[in-house]
Amino acid sequence: MSEEQTVERALVVVAHPDDVDFGAAGTIATWTDAGVAVTYCICTDGDAGGFDPAVPRDQIGGIRQAEQRAAAKEVGVDDVVFLGYPDGQLVPSFDLRRDISRVIRQVRPQRLVMQSPEINWERIPASHPDHRAAGEATLCAVYPDARNPFTPIMTGEALEAWSVHDVWVMSAGDGANRYVDVTDTFDRKVAALRRHASQTAHMEDLEGMLRGWLRANGTRAGLPDGRLAESYRVVTVP
């Protein structure tokens, strides 16, 4: 199950619009190029985001939904699901676990990409509470919720139980055990992130920042000098 050609469907679950593009857009582009059908599940609409005070706050959620859909298309993804939870208030509740489990049962992915539920003490901004909550709820949805046909969380849901095989935790840092060479899809990753104009338009050197991060990953992965990589902690779920 570790090779792209053996995977037909993949699901990405993240807290906010743009999270998947910072963490995994280059990888997603390689998968869609290989024929994998990818679905995004975004827990919030990102309504606490944005940097322009002139934009009415009640418009931010819709703006960020549209940005995420446009960004998804840059890497070959057409299926984007928004769960609509409030940005900045995400917790790994039973409701969130149920909603993610529902998407897992609908999509039936062999592979799932998620955020880490753990604190990154070396890079605190990577450990946004919403990110950790999304990671915790997603892991609970993978095991045991979505696969257990008798779980009370899914009572009344007429969807067949589904077991995810591979879990890929994004931006794994020193805990990474898998790297994906994204040198050839880097331009599409940048294009996807630029679609998130409300979040990235103020960044003077977005491309340079990304290239620096991914080049460091490439070095850790032992790739030839200058190659770019995204990092993951990959776990097979028994």
C-alpha positions as CSV (number, residue, x, y, z in Angstrom):
1,M,0.0,0.0,0.0
2,S,3.0,2.3,0.2
3,E,3.2,2.9,-3.6
4,E,1.0,5.4,-5.3
5,Q,-0.2,3.0,-8.0
6,T,-1.8,0.8,-5.3
7,V,-3.9,3.7,-3.9
8,E,-7.1,4.7,-5.7
9,R,-8.4,7.2,-3.1
10,A,-6.8,9.5,-0.6
11,L,-8.4,11.8,2.0
12,V,-6.7,14.9,3.5
13,V,-8.2,16.2,6.8
14,V,-7.0,19.5,8.1
15,A,-8.2,22.3,10.4
16,H,-8.1,25.4,8.0
17,P,-8.0,26.4,4.4
18,D,-4.3,26.6,3.3
19,D,-3.1,24.0,5.8
20,V,-3.0,21.2,3.2
21,D,-1.2,23.5,0.8
22,F,1.6,24.4,3.2
23,G,2.0,20.8,4.3
24,A,1.3,18.6,1.4
25,A,0.3,20.3,-1.9
26,G,3.4,19.1,-3.7
27,T,2.8,15.5,-2.7
28,I,-0.9,15.7,-3.6
29,A,0.1,16.9,-7.1
30,T,2.3,13.8,-7.5
31,W,-0.6,11.6,-6.4
32,T,-3.3,13.1,-8.7
33,D,-0.8,13.0,-11.6
34,A,-0.6,9.2,-10.8
35,G,-4.4,8.9,-11.0
36,V,-5.2,8.9,-7.3
37,A,-8.6,10.6,-6.5
38,V,-8.0,13.0,-3.6
39,T,-10.6,14.6,-1.4
40,Y,-10.0,17.5,1.0
41,C,-11.9,17.7,4.3
42,I,-11.5,21.1,5.9
43,C,-12.8,21.4,9.5
44,T,-13.3,25.2,9.6
45,D,-13.8,27.9,7.0
46,G,-10.8,29.8,8.3
47,D,-13.1,32.7,9.4
48,A,-10.6,33.9,12.0
49,G,-7.9,34.4,9.4
50,G,-7.0,37.1,6.9
51,F,-4.8,40.2,7.3
52,D,-6.8,43.0,5.7
53,P,-8.9,44.9,8.3
54,A,-10.9,46.5,5.5
55,V,-12.5,43.1,4.7
56,P,-15.7,42.6,6.7
57,R,-15.2,39.7,9.1
58,D,-18.5,38.0,8.0
59,Q,-17.1,37.6,4.5
60,I,-13.8,35.9,5.4
61,G,-15.2,32.4,5.6
62,G,-16.7,32.5,2.1
63,I,-13.5,34.1,0.7
64,R,-11.3,31.4,2.2
65,Q,-13.6,28.6,1.0
66,A,-13.3,30.0,-2.5
67,E,-9.5,30.3,-2.2
68,Q,-9.2,26.7,-1.0
69,R,-11.3,25.4,-3.9
70,A,-9.1,27.3,-6.4
71,A,-5.9,26.1,-4.7
72,A,-7.1,22.5,-4.8
73,K,-7.6,22.8,-8.6
74,E,-3.9,23.8,-9.0
75,V,-2.9,20.3,-7.8
76,G,-5.7,18.3,-9.4
77,V,-8.2,18.1,-6.6
78,D,-11.9,18.8,-7.3
79,D,-13.6,17.4,-4.2
80,V,-13.4,19.7,-1.2
81,V,-15.6,19.2,1.8
82,F,-16.0,21.9,4.5
83,L,-17.3,20.9,7.9
84,G,-18.1,24.5,9.0
85,Y,-16.7,24.5,12.6
86,P,-15.7,27.9,14.0
87,D,-12.1,28.8,13.4
88,G,-10.0,29.1,16.6
89,Q,-12.5,27.0,18.6
90,L,-11.8,23.5,17.3
91,V,-11.8,20.7,19.8
92,P,-11.7,16.9,19.3
93,S,-15.3,16.5,20.2
94,F,-17.6,13.6,19.5
95,D,-19.4,15.7,16.9
96,L,-16.1,16.4,15.0
97,R,-15.1,12.7,15.2
98,R,-18.5,11.8,13.8
99,D,-18.3,14.3,11.0
100,I,-14.8,13.2,10.0
101,S,-15.9,9.5,10.2
102,R,-18.8,10.2,7.9
103,V,-16.4,11.6,5.3
104,I,-14.1,8.6,5.7
105,R,-17.0,6.3,5.1
106,Q,-18.2,8.3,2.1
107,V,-14.8,8.6,0.4
108,R,-13.4,5.2,1.5
109,P,-9.8,6.2,1.2
110,Q,-6.9,3.7,1.4
111,R,-4.7,6.6,2.5
112,L,-5.3,9.5,4.8
113,V,-3.2,12.7,5.3
114,M,-3.6,14.5,8.6
115,Q,-2.1,17.0,11.0
116,S,-0.2,16.0,14.1
117,P,-2.1,15.9,17.4
118,E,1.2,16.6,19.3
119,I,2.9,19.8,20.3
120,N,6.0,20.7,18.2
121,W,8.2,22.3,20.8
122,E,10.7,23.4,18.2
123,R,8.1,25.2,16.1
124,I,5.1,26.3,18.2
125,P,3.2,28.0,15.3
126,A,3.0,24.6,13.7
127,S,1.1,23.4,16.8
128,H,-1.9,25.7,16.5
129,P,-4.6,24.3,18.8
130,D,-6.9,23.8,15.9
131,H,-4.3,21.8,14.1
132,R,-3.8,19.5,17.1
133,A,-7.6,19.2,17.6
134,A,-8.0,18.2,14.0
135,G,-5.2,15.7,14.3
136,E,-6.7,14.1,17.4
137,A,-10.2,13.9,16.1
138,T,-9.0,12.5,12.8
139,L,-6.9,9.8,14.4
140,C,-10.0,8.8,16.5
141,A,-12.1,8.8,13.4
142,V,-9.6,6.5,11.7
143,Y,-9.4,4.2,14.7
144,P,-11.8,3.2,16.0
145,D,-14.8,5.3,14.8
146,A,-15.0,4.9,11.0
147,R,-14.1,1.2,11.0
148,N,-16.3,0.1,13.8
149,P,-19.8,-0.8,12.5
150,F,-21.2,-0.7,16.0
151,T,-19.8,2.6,17.3
152,P,-22.4,4.8,19.0
153,I,-20.8,7.8,17.3
154,M,-22.2,6.8,14.0
155,T,-25.7,5.7,15.2
156,G,-28.3,6.3,12.5
157,E,-25.6,6.7,9.8
158,A,-26.4,4.4,6.8
159,L,-22.8,4.2,5.7
160,E,-20.7,1.1,5.6
161,A,-17.7,1.0,8.0
162,W,-14.3,1.6,6.4
163,S,-10.8,0.9,7.5
164,V,-8.0,3.3,6.4
165,H,-4.7,1.6,5.7
166,D,-2.1,4.3,5.7
167,V,-2.0,7.5,7.9
168,W,0.4,10.2,6.8
169,V,1.1,12.9,9.4
170,M,2.2,16.1,7.6
171,S,5.3,18.2,8.4
172,A,6.8,15.5,10.7
173,G,10.1,17.1,11.3
174,D,12.5,14.9,13.2
175,G,9.8,12.3,13.5
176,A,9.6,11.8,9.7
177,N,10.0,8.3,8.2
178,R,8.9,9.2,4.7
179,Y,9.8,11.9,2.3
180,V,8.2,12.7,-1.1
181,D,10.4,14.4,-3.7
182,V,8.3,17.4,-4.8
183,T,10.9,19.2,-6.9
184,D,8.8,18.7,-10.1
185,T,5.5,19.8,-8.5
186,F,7.0,22.7,-6.5
187,D,5.6,25.4,-8.8
188,R,2.1,24.0,-8.4
189,K,2.5,24.1,-4.6
190,V,3.5,27.7,-4.8
191,A,0.6,28.4,-7.2
192,A,-1.8,26.8,-4.8
193,L,-0.6,28.8,-1.9
194,R,-0.8,32.0,-3.9
195,R,-4.5,31.2,-4.4
196,H,-4.8,31.9,-0.7
197,A,-4.4,35.6,-1.2
198,S,-6.0,36.5,2.1
199,Q,-3.3,34.6,3.9
200,T,-0.2,34.9,1.7
201,A,-0.4,38.2,-0.3
202,H,1.6,40.0,2.4
203,M,4.5,37.5,2.3
204,E,7.4,39.1,0.5
205,D,9.2,35.9,-0.4
206,L,6.7,33.0,-0.1
207,E,8.6,31.0,-2.7
208,G,11.9,31.5,-1.0
209,M,10.5,30.5,2.4
210,L,9.0,27.3,0.9
211,R,12.1,26.4,-1.0
212,G,14.2,26.7,2.1
213,W,11.9,24.4,4.1
214,L,11.7,21.8,1.4
215,R,15.4,21.9,0.5
216,A,16.2,21.1,4.2
217,N,13.8,18.2,4.0
218,G,15.5,17.0,0.8
219,T,18.8,17.1,2.6
220,R,17.4,15.0,5.5
221,A,16.0,12.6,3.0
222,G,19.4,12.1,1.4
223,L,18.2,13.5,-2.0
224,P,20.6,15.0,-4.4
225,D,21.6,18.6,-3.6
226,G,18.9,21.1,-4.4
227,R,16.0,18.6,-4.5
228,L,12.9,19.5,-2.5
229,A,10.8,17.2,-0.3
230,E,7.8,17.2,1.9
231,S,8.0,15.1,5.1
232,Y,5.6,12.7,6.8
233,R,5.3,10.3,9.6
234,V,3.6,7.3,7.9
235,V,1.9,4.7,10.0
236,T,0.1,1.6,8.9
237,V,-3.1,1.0,10.8
238,P,-3.5,-2.7,11.6
